[in-house]
Amino acid sequence: MEPETTPHTTGADLLALHALRCAGFSGTVRLAEVTGLSEDETESELIDLAVSGLVTRTGGAFGGWGLSGAGRAAGAARITAELDSTGARPLVERAYEGFLELNPELLDLCTAWQLRLVDGVPTPNDHTDADHDARVLDLFSDLDQRLAAVCADLSARLVRFGRYRVRLAGALTRARAGALDQVADGTASYHAVWAQLHEDLLVTLGIPRY
């Protein structure tokens, strides 16, 4: 039986380190969005991690932060330790199973967003068919409501998973307001955040992606 615990809040330094593992090479602004920390706090944590040799910083217009080999190993070890110290492994395993049930539907919806049938032929979606786009967005909303239950279970034990709900809902809101790249194309799109949640679950449970 799982021990009953209060929700666990991950420390800011581990949030920043883990965000790089899940989101990949990123600038400070993007990492602040991933973690929910302020930009100043995010940068401060990243600088401390860089001093410790766990992250690297690349300058220039296309620069950003990345994990070092030591940082990748340390982040994985700390996330595993957090999971086991909170007794949340069985819960996260169940949530991962629920996520996997939904994942094929997400992939199909992204395809439906990027392609539509024209005279029976799959054609790149130029978004001139408002009815098609509205139907797909409605299906995304339905999927999102079912994912919400998975995220609620996760964040009830590990608070950091609650950030995904904020980001996914935000992406759908922006898409419905006309920012069409927020479905499957932008770095803050629904699909991008979904992929980060997938990576988070894999890393948290220590499951190799391939």
Steps between C-alpha positions, in 0.01 A plus 500: 500500500626848416581721800278803537698819458442866444577627148875526446647820356818452300784741580568780251847369412367155409210658311747690281725198451208269420345753262812483285471122489136513391503806272854476364734787417309818584527867583418643840156627397389160374634324809315744724180408318575129544577526872253769603784691668567866424762574236734646762466196726544264207820674387635505856444127539658428161808706582545304825459174309757618243748579777449143623572366151150362450387733220672691221422835345547594135504868410381679190166563334415131496662419832351343807546244772569129470579205724852375546558126528534539875180701510306236312614231743447715809153609389389143437634387836330784687166447327515129586583584861208743516264239359605236748512732803141609437374145445346616173636234266178288483294812432733622225505154342118501485501852359749397234272214397212747471717735296599220260132424437448860388825548307391334170194725493720807540714390206191440283362845587828667411485327163140615454611854580785492250314314222142500373323307228441692177307293246601194699872586488700587816617857445703739719254697707511865393243585771252648254237246610384649829254217563777240474722691740214553746420129505862407563534758778184363662657156497818642652290652778333165566839327516631775726220443749593134525868584543400740777406205721844346446675826586279557804604166645866580437496853640314387812824327599767682296409866458733554203268301273228762547695735276411289197130572547565875493714478189273261308189705574685814397601349168140404418374844600753668273414264214129578529590870496669456163860406584488186287863405563404436862346166410793308358776729373629752754739427787216580741240310298268236640699226329833634630375514860345154463838367381669656803250333732575170327873553552440600862312179573771291335781673690311491828446124470846435356360355176727530192326670208648254252 
